[in-house]
C-alpha cells in the first residue's frame, strides 16, 4: 500500500473522523485516496473499524482499564513470536488503545484485522476499459465485458469462501458455475450475488440497474433483497431507499457488446436516450408530441448519422444540427 509514503496518514484519518481536520488536511487526505486504489481500501478498513469500535463502546459496560491491562498482558505473551509493528504517533495510539480495550473485551478481532490487512495486504488487480469496451477473464474462468469508462477489481486468486469483485461503471458478467463459492459483486452500497449465470450491471449517478439474461441473481441493499430471473431487472434509485423489480422493457443493455440496437415499438425518447449514451451525443426532441412515436427496426453497427437518417425518414422528422446539438423536429 502507499500508506508508507505518508507516515502521518493515520493521524490525519483520526482527525478527519473527529471532524478536527483542517481544510488543508482534508485536501491532503483526498489526494492520498486518489493516488492509489489500495489507499481507498485501507481507508475503508480504517473507517469500518472506527465505526464498529464506537458502536461497541456505546454498548459496553465493562471496566476499560482492566480490559486494557488484559490486552497488554496478552500482547506481551505473544511478542516472542509476533512481528513487532511500529508505534503510531501519540494521538493515534490513544485512539487505537481505546479501540483495542473495547474490542478485546467484546471478543471482536477488528484490531487484528486492521494490522493483518495492513501488513499482509491481499493482492488486488484492477482492470480499466478506458475509451473502448474490454473483455477480461477472471481467475475462476468467468468472463466480464466492461463498457467504456468502467473498471473492475478482484484478487489474484479466489482462494476464500466467496469470489469477490468490485465494479465501477457498467459490465456484463458470464459467471462460471460453482455452488460452493458464490460470486459477489460490490457496486457502491449494492451487492449482487450469483452462483453461475449471465447478467448486466449498470451504475451511474442516479441509479444501479441489474438485468438478467440467464440464471438467478440476488440483489441486495441494506435490508432489502430481491431475486430476479431472465428478462427481469432490479433498479436501485440512489436518491432514496427505493429498490424495485420489474420486466426489462428492451434489450438496449446489450448495445456495447453486440453493437446492435433492436427496436420493437420503442418510443423515440428511449432510442434518443440510448443514442446519447452510446455515441456521447447531444440529441434532443424538439416537440413534446414526438416523444412517444414508435420505432420498429434494427440498427446493426450503424453510424449515428445513418441511424438518425433512418429515424428521420421513418417518422417524417427533420434532423437539424446546431453546433454539437442535434434537434429532431
C-alpha positions in Angstrom: 0.0 0.0 0.0 1.1 3.6 -0.4 0.4 4.5 3.2 4.1 4.0 3.9 4.8 7.1 1.7 2.8 9.2 4.1 3.7 8.3 7.7 1.2 10.9 9.0 -1.9 9.5 7.2 -3.2 7.6 10.3 -3.2 10.7 12.4 -4.9 12.7 9.6 -7.6 10.0 9.3 -8.2 10.1 13.0 -8.6 13.9 12.9 -11.0 13.5 10.0 -13.1 11.0 11.9 -13.2 13.5 14.8 -14.1 16.4 12.4 -10.9 18.2 13.5 -9.1 18.1 10.2 -8.2 21.5 8.6 -9.1 22.3 5.0 -5.5 21.7 4.0 -5.5 18.3 5.8 -8.8 17.3 4.2 -7.3 18.1 0.8 -4.2 16.0 1.6 -6.5 13.1 2.6 -8.5 13.4 -0.7 -5.3 13.4 -2.7 -4.0 10.4 -0.9 -7.2 8.5 -1.6 -6.9 9.4 -5.4 -3.2 8.2 -5.5 -3.9 4.5 -5.3 -6.8 2.0 -5.1 -5.0 0.4 -2.1 -5.3 3.7 -0.2 -9.1 3.6 -0.7 -9.3 0.1 0.6 -7.1 1.0 3.6 -9.4 3.9 4.4 -12.5 1.7 4.2 -10.9 -0.8 6.7 -9.9 2.1 8.9 -13.4 3.6 8.8 -15.1 0.2 9.4 -13.0 -0.4 12.5 -13.6 3.1 13.8 -17.4 2.9 13.4 -17.5 -0.6 14.9 -15.5 0.4 17.9 -17.8 3.4 18.5 -20.8 1.1 18.3 -19.4 -1.5 20.7 -18.2 1.3 23.0 -21.7 2.6 23.4 -22.9 -0.9 24.4 -20.0 -1.8 26.6 -20.4 -1.7 30.4 -17.0 -3.3 31.3 -14.0 -1.8 33.1 -12.0 -0.4 30.2 -8.8 0.0 32.3 -8.9 -3.7 33.4 -9.6 -4.7 29.8 -6.5 -2.7 28.7 -4.3 -4.4 31.2 -5.5 -7.8 29.9 -4.8 -6.7 26.4 -1.2 -5.7 27.3 -0.6 -8.9 29.1 -1.8 -11.0 26.1 0.3 -8.8 23.8 3.5 -9.3 25.9 3.0 -13.1 25.8 2.9 -13.1 22.0 5.9 -10.7 21.5 8.4 -13.5 21.0 6.5 -15.0 18.0 4.8 -11.9 16.6 6.3 -9.4 14.3 6.7 -6.0 16.0 4.5 -3.3 14.5 5.9 0.2 14.7 4.1 2.6 17.1 1.8 5.2 15.7 2.2 8.9 16.6 0.9 9.6 20.1 -2.6 10.9 19.3 -3.3 7.9 17.1 -2.1 5.5 19.8 -4.5 6.9 22.3 -7.4 6.3 19.9 -6.2 2.7 19.0 -5.7 2.0 22.7 -9.4 2.8 23.3 -10.4 0.7 20.3 -8.3 -2.2 21.5 -9.8 -2.1 25.0 -13.3 -2.2 23.8 -12.8 -4.7 21.0 -10.8 -7.2 23.1 -13.4 -7.1 25.8 -16.2 -7.7 23.3 -14.3 -10.6 21.7 -14.1 -8.9 18.3 -11.0 -9.2 16.2 -11.3 -6.0 14.3 -8.0 -4.5 15.5 -6.1 -7.6 14.5 -7.9 -7.4 11.2 -6.6 -3.9 10.7 -3.0 -4.9 11.4 -3.1 -8.0 9.3 -4.6 -6.3 6.3 -2.1 -3.5 6.6 1.0 -5.8 7.0 -0.1 -8.6 4.6 -2.4 -6.9 2.0 -4.3 -9.1 -0.4 -3.0 -8.6 -3.9 -5.8 -7.0 -6.0 -5.9 -6.5 -9.7 -7.8 -3.6 -11.3 -8.7 -3.6 -15.0 -10.0 -0.4 -16.7 -11.6 -0.2 -20.1 -10.7 3.4 -20.9 -12.5 4.7 -24.1 -13.1 1.2 -25.6 -15.0 -1.8 -24.4 -12.8 -4.5 -22.9 -13.2 -8.2 -22.2 -11.4 -9.9 -19.3 -11.2 -13.4 -17.9 -11.3 -13.7 -14.1 -9.2 -16.2 -12.1 -12.2 -18.7 -11.9 -12.8 -18.6 -15.7 -15.7 -16.2 -15.5 -15.8 -13.6 -18.3 -16.6 -10.0 -17.9 -17.1 -7.4 -20.6 -16.6 -3.8 -19.5 -18.3 -0.9 -21.1 -16.3 2.3 -21.8 -15.1 4.2 -18.7 -15.6 1.3 -16.4 -13.3 -0.8 -14.1 -13.3 -4.0 -12.1 -11.1 -5.0 -9.2 -10.6 -8.6 -8.0 -8.0 -10.7 -6.1 -5.3 -12.5 -7.9 -6.9 -15.8 -6.8 -10.3 -16.6 -5.5 -9.0 -18.6 -2.6 -11.7 -17.7 0.0 -15.2 -18.9 0.5 -16.6 -16.4 -2.0 -15.5 -14.8 -5.3 -15.5 -11.1 -4.5 -15.1 -8.4 -7.1 -15.8 -4.6 -7.2 -17.3 -2.8 -10.2 -17.4 0.8 -11.2 -19.5 1.7 -14.3 -21.1 -1.0 -16.4 -20.3 -4.6 -17.2 -21.8 -7.8 -18.5 -20.8 -10.9 -16.5 -20.9 -14.6 -17.6 -20.1 -16.3 -14.3 -18.7 -19.8 -14.2 -20.9 -22.0 -12.0 -19.6 -23.0 -8.6 -22.2 -23.7 -6.0 -19.6 -24.0 -3.2 -18.3 -20.5 -3.8 -20.8 -17.7 -4.5 -19.8 -14.9 -6.8 -20.3 -11.5 -5.1 -20.1 -8.1 -6.9 -20.0 -4.9 -4.9 -21.3 -1.7 -6.7 -21.2 1.1 -4.1 -23.7 0.0 -1.5 -25.4 -2.6 -3.7 -24.3 -6.3 -3.7 -25.1 -8.7 -6.5 -24.9 -12.4 -5.6 -24.8 -15.3 -8.1 -23.6 -18.9 -8.5 -23.5 -19.3 -12.2 -25.4 -17.0 -14.6 -25.1 -14.1 -17.0 -26.3 -10.6 -16.4 -25.6 -6.9 -16.9 -24.9 -4.3 -14.2 -25.0 -0.6 -14.9 -24.2 2.0 -12.3 -24.4 5.8 -12.7 -25.0 8.8 -10.6 -28.8 8.3 -10.4 -29.3 4.5 -10.1 -27.9 1.0 -10.2 -29.6 -1.4 -12.7 -29.2 -5.2 -12.9 -30.7 -7.1 -15.9 -30.5 -10.9 -16.0 -30.1 -13.0 -19.2 -29.7 -16.5 -17.7 -30.0 -18.0 -14.2 -31.0 -16.3 -11.0 -29.4 -13.2 -9.4 -29.9 -11.9 -5.9 -29.6 -8.1 -5.5 -29.4 -6.6 -2.0 -29.0 -3.1 -0.5 -29.1 -2.7 3.3 -32.0 -4.8 4.5 -33.7 -5.0 1.1 -33.2 -8.1 -1.1 -34.8 -9.2 -4.4 -34.3 -12.2 -6.7 -34.6 -11.7 -10.5 -34.7 -14.2 -13.3 -34.1 -13.9 -17.1 -35.5 -10.7 -18.7 -36.2 -9.2 -15.2 -34.4 -6.2 -13.8 -33.7 -4.7 -10.4 -33.4 -0.9 -10.2 -32.0 0.8 -7.1 -32.5 4.6 -7.0 -29.7 6.3 -5.2 -31.6 9.3 -4.0 -34.0 7.2 -2.0 -34.2 3.8 -0.3 -36.2 2.5 -3.2 -35.5 -0.8 -4.8 -37.9 -2.1 -7.4 -38.2 -5.3 -9.5 -39.7 -5.5 -13.0 -39.5 -6.8 -16.5 -36.8 -5.3 -18.7 -38.5 -3.2 -21.4 -35.9 -3.6 -24.1 -32.5 -5.1 -24.9 -30.5 -1.9 -25.1 -28.2 -3.1 -22.3 -26.5 -5.2 -24.9 -25.6 -2.5 -27.3 -21.9 -2.1 -26.2 -21.3 -5.9 -26.6 -23.3 -6.6 -29.8 -23.2 -3.1 -31.5 -26.9 -3.7 -32.3 -29.9 -1.7 -31.4 -33.1 -3.7 -31.6 -36.2 -1.5 -31.6 -39.6 -3.2 -31.2 -42.2 -0.5 -30.8 -39.6 1.5 -29.0 -40.7 5.1 -28.2 -38.5 7.8 -29.7 -37.4 9.2 -26.3 -36.0 5.9 -25.3 -34.0 5.5 -28.5 -32.6 9.1 -28.2 -31.6 8.3 -24.6 -29.5 5.3 -25.6 -28.1 7.1 -28.6 -26.9 9.9 -26.5 -25.2 7.4 -24.2 -23.8 5.1 -26.9 -22.4 7.8 -29.1 -21.8 10.5 -26.4 -24.2 12.8 -28.5 -26.5 15.6 -27.5 -29.7 14.8 -29.3 -33.0 16.5 -28.2 -36.6 16.1 -29.3 -37.8 19.5 -30.4 -41.5 18.8 -29.9 -43.2 17.0 -27.0 -45.7 15.3 -29.2 -42.9 13.4 -30.9 -41.6 11.7 -27.8 -43.7 8.5 -27.9 -43.6 7.9 -31.7 -42.8 4.1 -32.0 -39.8 2.7 -33.9 -39.7 -0.8 -35.3 -36.3 -1.6 -36.8 -32.8 -3.0 -36.0 -29.6 -0.9 -36.3 -26.6 -3.1 -36.7 -23.3 -1.4 -36.2 -24.6 1.7 -37.9 -23.1 5.2 -37.6 -25.0 7.8 -35.7 -25.7 9.8 -38.9 -27.1 6.6 -40.5 -29.4 5.9 -37.6 -30.7 9.4 -37.5 -31.3 9.3 -41.2 -33.4 6.2 -40.9 -35.3 7.7 -37.9 -36.0 10.9 -39.8 -37.2 9.1 -42.8 -39.3 6.6 -40.9 -41.0 9.1 -38.7 -41.0 12.0 -41.1 -38.8 14.1 -38.9 -36.3 16.8 -39.6 -32.8 16.3 -38.2 -31.2 19.7 -37.6 -27.6 20.3 -36.4 -26.9 23.3 -34.2 -23.2 23.1 -33.3 -22.8 19.9 -31.2 -26.5 19.6 -30.6 -28.9 17.6 -32.8 -32.6 18.5 -32.8 -35.3 16.2 -34.0 -38.4 18.1 -35.3 
